[in-house]
Amino acid sequence: MADFLLFGTEGCHLCEEAEELLIANGIAFANKDIMDNEEWRQEYGLLIPVLWHPGSRRQLNWPFDEHQLREFIGLCKGD
């Protein structure tokens, strides 16, 4: 099961960049297409890509780099 959800949509080059960053850092995540849900479109439409941690209910909005990603993961995991 994925620790994080990456909200984005098909054809979004920024979403692809975020996905590559997550993969490069070994982060387990599941993609969620905001077009599949009206609530997601309303919430994240102008923010994608958005990395969300269900356990802590924290989110990290784009743009983010490796350093910001690692800080975010530490906050979510309680490190």
Secondary structure as the mmCIF struct_conf table of DSSP 4:
data_model
#
loop_
_struct_conf.conf_type_id
_struct_conf.id
_struct_conf.beg_label_comp_id
_struct_conf.beg_label_asym_id
_struct_conf.beg_label_seq_id
_struct_conf.end_label_comp_id
_struct_conf.end_label_asym_id
_struct_conf.end_label_seq_id
BEND BEND1 ASP A 3 ASP A 3
STRN STRN1 PHE A 4 GLY A 8
TURN_TY1_P TURN_TY1_P1 GLU A 10 GLY A 11
HELX_RH_AL_P HELX_RH_AL_P1 HIS A 13 ALA A 24
TURN_TY1_P TURN_TY1_P2 ASN A 25 GLY A 26
STRN STRN2 PHE A 29 ASP A 33
HELX_RH_3T_P HELX_RH_3T_P1 ILE A 34 ASP A 36
HELX_RH_AL_P HELX_RH_AL_P2 GLU A 38 TYR A 44
TURN_TY1_P TURN_TY1_P3 GLY A 45 LEU A 47
BEND BEND2 PRO A 49 PRO A 49
STRN STRN3 VAL A 50 HIS A 53
TURN_TY1_P TURN_TY1_P4 PRO A 54 ARG A 57
STRN STRN4 ARG A 58 ASN A 61
BEND BEND3 TRP A 62 PRO A 63
HELX_RH_AL_P HELX_RH_AL_P3 GLU A 66 LYS A 77
TURN_TY1_P TURN_TY1_P5 GLY A 78 GLY A 78
#
